[in-house]
Amino acid sequence: MTKTIKTTLLTHLSNIIFYLLFSIVLGLIAYLSKQNIWEIDWTSAQRNTLSETSQQVLAQIKQPIKFTAYVPDEPLLHNKIKQRFKKYIRMKPDIVLRFVNPELEIKKAKEDGVDAQGQVSVRIGERHAILKSLSEANIATTLQRLSRQHQQKVIFLEGHKERSPLSNNSSGMSQLGGVLQSRGFSLQPHNLIRTQSIPKDTRLLVIASPQQAYTDGELDIITQYVEQGGNLLWLHEPGGLQGLNALEAQLGLVIDEGTIVDANVSLREVLGIQHPAVIPVIDYNHSAISGKITTHTLFPLATSIERDESGDSRWRYESFLQSSMTSWLEVDELVDSVAFNSDSGDKRGPLTVGMSIQRQLKTFGGDTPKMQRIVVVGDSDFMLNAFVGHVANMDLSLAIFNWLVGDDQLINIKTYTAADTRLNFKPTVLYSAAIFFLIIFPFSLILIGILIWRIRRVR
């Protein structure tokens, strides 16, 4: 009897200890699940994960980001917005998301520039903007714009048939211009004949392939701007310098007359290029501007640039765009079949298409030394509406502008591309679909109609 009582007590005690330990384990699991969250995005397009572009933008922002949603006090709406920003907070824990009812806090909404319910204010330090759309593309470009430390005023010279950043036609730059403006650049066409000067707050001057010659007075203004440390982007097409010879000498460059061609038929077939004067750039020499670009870029009707060894030794030169080994500079007029001819002055590749130049300027007192940056490219077509959307042309164009204004941390951020916007089918699938929808399906409907008509007629 005593043994039975002892056995019973030991059994009860062991059960109590088991349940106690089991409860402790469950408690620890619950605690750890709150402290350490492990999530996996199983969607095919990773729709619950930020794109590489958004991750790069968040990584280069060191300050906390504050989002304020001006919406009514509705729990379901709040939860929906929280879910939208959850992937941002997961990537950057110091993001703050607040909810404000604009009908109750009218003064706060007015201070943030909110003029309608549903808008979201985003603030980084003293800079802020209104998000009228919560798409990832809009959030990424807004954050990138706010992350810039200075207003980037870009002056495009006009009056000599230069490329226009506002023109919507195929030879304009409105596509690139729109992206630049969304990322914090202020673009302004500027006529030197009207103003006789370049604005003092100019961060970058752009000479975009003039087709008419500059006057001596205009050239003096440009060279003085460069001498005083201004940043410059000079896009040049094959042909004459349009009165900019003094600028060429000031920069210590020799811009060749002629057009780069590449007669590598196999390469053109692989890339889908028909004209030999549309040259691809595949290797980028690991430069500060283009080193992170992994896709090729295309340059239609480009010329080559060389360094003048007798030029100013204060400049530091880097060839960041080069044509392939199979290319050459064709100095004669382009015809249907081109061939290299050294006797006529043709130059073998690889040839420099884009040259970056920089020098450190002297400063007074304890000021931080300023670095002057200049880029000269023997082509402007790669930035035009007709070509900027091809392969990596847009990424390269943005990298050039970011480097020139000193925003090096933004150079490697790629342009945002939405997921699931393209369907890739094998040719056999496309042909099968075309045969079914264009031939089999219509004729089947006709046959069914005839069959139904005959049946009704018999009845």
N, C-alpha and C positions, 0 to 999 in steps of 0.2 A: 504494500500500500504506500509506504514511504517513497519507494523508488518511483512509483507511478506519479505521485505529487511532484517529486523533483523533476521528473521527465517533462511533466506538463508545464512547470514553471520555466524550465530551460527552453522549451519550445516557444512559449509566449515571449520570453525575453529575446530569443533569437529573431522572432517575427518583428518585435518592436524595433530591434536594432536594424533589421533589414529595411523596414519601411522608413526608419529615420534616415539611414544612409541613402536610400532611394530618393527620398524627398530632397536631401542635400544635393545629390547629383542633378536632379531636375532643376533645382534652383540655380546651380552653377551653370548648367546649359542655357537656361533662360538669361542669366546675367551675361554670359559670353556672347550670346546671340545679339544682345543689345549693344555690346561694346565692339564686337568684330562682325561686320556685315560683309558677306561674300555674295556677290551677285554675278550672274552670267547672262549675257544677252544672246538668246537663241534665235532671234529673228534673222532671216537670211541677209537683210541689208543693214543689220546692226542699227535699227531705228531707235533703240533705247540707249544708244551710246553716242557721245559727241563725235563729230567728224574730226579728222586729223587737223583741218583748218581751225576749228573752234578750240581744240586742245592746244594748238600752238599759240593762238591769241591769248587764252587764259594763262598759259605758262609764262608769257613775257610781261604780264601785268602783275607787279609786285604789291600794289596797294589793294585794300579791301574793295569789293564791288558791292554797291547797295542798290537793290531793286525795290521800288515802291509801286505796288499795284493799286491803282485808284478804281476800286470796284465796290459794289454794295456789300453789306454784311450778309452774304449768303454762303453757308458752309460748303455746299456742293461746288460753287464757283471757286472758292478758296482752294479746295482740294485739287481741283483741275489745274489751277495755276501752279500749285506746289509740285504736282507731278511733272509739269513742263520744265520746272527749274531744278528738279531733283538731280538730273544728270550733270548740271553745271556745279551744284554744290558738292557732288561727289568728287568732281575734278578739282575744285577750289573751295576748301572748307570755310574760308573766311568770307564767302558770299553771304550777304544778309538780304532776306526777303521779308518785306513788310506789306501789310494791307491797310489802306486808308479809304474810308468812305468819303468820296468827294462832296457829298451833300452835307456832311457834318463838319468836315474840315476844309472849308472853302478857301481860307487864307493859305493853307499849306499847298493845296492844289494850284492856286494862282502863282505861288512862288516857284513851283516846279514847271510852270508853263503848260499845265494840263487843261485842255479845253473840252474834254468829253470823257464820259465814263468808259472804263475798259482800257484806258491807256496805262502804260507802265513807264515810270521814270527810272533811269539808270544813272548812277553817279559814281565817278572815280575821282577822289579828291575834291577839287573845286569845280571840275568839269562835269556837266550832265547833259543828257539828251532824253527825248521822249521816244519810246518804242511804240509805234502805231501798229506794229505787227510782231507777233512772238515767234515768227519763223526763225529757224536756226541761222539762215543766211543773213537775215536782217540784224539779229543779235550780234553775230560775229563781226559784221562790217561796222556796226555802231560802237562796239567795244574797241575795235582797232582804231577808229577815228578818235575816240576819247583818250586812248592811250598815248597819243602823240603829245609831246611836251610843248610844241610851238605850232602856231598857225603857219601852214606850209603854202605860201603864196607863190604860184608858178605863173610867170609871164611868158606868153607865146607871142613872138613877134609876128606882125602882119603887115600887109601893104606891098608884098612882093610875091604874091601867089603862093604863100607858104601853106602847109597843111593846117587845117583849122581844128581845134579841139572840140568845137561845137557843131561842126557840120555832120549831117546824117547820111550824106551820100557815101558811096563806096570808097572815095578818096579822102574822106574826112576821118576824124579821130573821136567821134562822139561816144563810141562804145568804151574805149579806153578812158576818155574824159569822164564818163559817168561813174566808172569804177573808182577813178582817182578821187572824185568829189565825195563819193560815199565813204572814202577812207581818210578824209581829213585834208585833202588838197583843195586849195582855192585857185581855180584856173581863170586867167584874165588875158584876153587878146590885147595887144598893145602896139600902137603905131608910133614909131620914133619920129616921123615927120610932124605929127600933131603935137607930141609932148616934148620932144628934144631931150628926153632924159629917161632913165629907168628908175622906177620907184625904189626908195631906200629900203623898204621892208621886203624886197624881193628875195625869196629863198632860192629860186632857181629860174634861170633864163633859158628859154627853148627857142632854137632856130631850126624850124622844121621844113627842110628842103625848099628853100626859096627858088622861084623860077625866073625872077628878075633881079637885076644887080642892085645892091645897096649903094647909097651915095657915100662919098668920103666922110661927110658929117656923121651919118649914121654909124659908119664903121668906127669912127673915133669914139663914139659913145659906147659901143660894144667892147672895144679893146680897153677902154678906161675901166669899164665894169669888171673885166677879167683881171686887170692889173690891180684893182683894189680888193680882189679876193672873192669875187662873185662866182657862184656855181653855175655851170653851163652844160646844156645838152644840145649838141650840134648833130643834126641828122642831115646827111648829104647824099644826093643821088648822083649816079654817073653823069659826068659832064663838067661844065665850067664851075668855078667857085662863086660866081655871081658877086664879084667885088670883095670877097672875104679873104683875099690873099694875105693881107696883113694879120688877120686872126690866125690863119694857118701857120704863119711864121712865128707869131707870138707863142703859140702852143708847141712849137718845135715838131711839127708834123709835116708829112708829105702825103697829100691825098691824090691817089693815082687817077688818071683819066682812062676809062675803060670799064668793062663789065665782067664780073666774075662768072664763069660758066663751069659746069661739071658734066662731062660727057660720060660719066659712069652709068651706062644704060641699066645695068643690074640694080644699082642702088636706086635709080629713079623708078624702076618698076616696083621694087619693094615698098617704096614710100608713096607711090601713086603720083609721081611728078612727071609732067609731060615736057615742059620747057627746060632746056639745059641751063637757062639763066635764073631759074628758081633753085637756089642752092640750099642744102640742109646744113645746119651746124649740129654736130653730134657730141663732140668733146668740148669741155668748157675750161680746161686748165685749172680747175679747183680755185677759181678766182673768188674774191669777196662778193661779187655781184651774182655770178651765175653758177657758183660751185655746187649748190644744192639742187639744181635742176637736173632731172634724170631723163627727160624726154627731149627729142630733137626739136629745133626751131627752124622756121623757113624764112629765107630772105630773097624776095624777087628783085631782080635787077639791082644788084649791090656792087659797090666798088671797094677797092682795098685801101688800107691806110698803113703808112710806114712812119717810123720815127726818124726825124732829122737829127743825126748824131751831133751836128754843130749847134743844136738848139740850146735853150736854157737848161742848165744842169740841175736847177732846183726842182724840176718836175720829176715825179716818179711814174713810170709808164708800166702798163700791164695790158697785154693783149688778151681780152677775155672772150672774144668771139673769133674763131678761125674756121676757114673752109677746109675741106678734106684734102688729102694728098692727091686726089685725082682731078682737082680743080686747077684752073689757071685764069689769069686776067687776059681777057680778049680785048685788044685795043682797036681792032677793026670793027666795022659795022656787023651786027649779028645777022646771020643768014640761017637758012633751014639746017644746013649741016656745018657745024663749026669744027675747026681742027687747030691744034696748037701749032704756032709758027713763031719760033724765037727770032727769026730775021725781021719780023714786023714789029717786034717789041713786046710780044706776049710774055707774061711772067708765070712760072709754075707755082702751084700751091704747095703747102698750105699758105693761105693769105689771111691777113688780119682784116676782119670785117668790123670789129668793135674794139676801140682802144679807151681804156680808163686812165686818167691822168690826175694826180693829186700832189699837193705840196703843202708844207706846214708854213703858215704865215707868222711873221714876227708880231708879238704882242707887247704891250707896255705894262709895267707893274707886275702884279701877281695874277693877271688874267690867265685863264687856261688857253694854251695855244690853239688856234683855229686851223682846221684842215680844209683847204679849198679843194673841191672835187669837180672834175670835168669828164664828160663822156662824149666821144665822137664815134658815130656809127655811119658806115658807108651805105646806108639804106634807111628809108623812112617807111617803106611799104609794109614792113612787118608789124607796125603799130596801127595801120589803117583798118577801117571797118571791114574791108574785104579780106584781110589776112590775120587780124589780131586774135580771132577765135580759133585759128589753126594750132593744133598740138600745144606747145608750151610758149607760144608767142605772148600771150597775156601775162603769164607768170614772169617771163623775162622783162617785159615792159615795166611791170610794177616793181620788180627788183631794181631796175635801173633808177627809177624815180626815188625809191626809198633810200638807195645808197647815196644818191646825189644830195639829198637833204639831210643826210646824217642819221636816218632812222635805221641803223644796221640791224636792230633786233627784230624788225618787221620784214626783212628781206626774204627770209625762208618760209614765210607764211604763204601758202598757196591760195589761189582763188577758190571760192566755195563752189562746189558742184553738188546739186541735190542728188540723193540716191534714187535708184529705180526710175531713171528718166530715159533709159535706152534699153531696147530689147535686142539681144544678139542671137540671131538664128543662123544655122548652117544653110548654105545655098540650097541643098536638097529640100529642107523644110520650107523655105520661102517659095521654091518652085511648086512644091506640092500644094501649099496654101493657095497660090495664085491659080493653079489649075482647078482646084476645088471650088473656090469662090467665084472665079470668072467664067468657068465652063460647066463643070459638073452640076453645081448648085442651081444656076439659072435654068439649064436645060431640064433638070429634074423637076423644077417648079412648072415648067411648060408642059412636060409630059404628064404630070399629075393633074394639071388643069384640063388637058385634052381627055384624059381617062375619065375624070369626073363628068365632063360634058357628054361623053359618049354614053356613060351609064345612065345619066338623067334623060338622055334622048331616047334610049331603049325603053325606059319606064313610061 
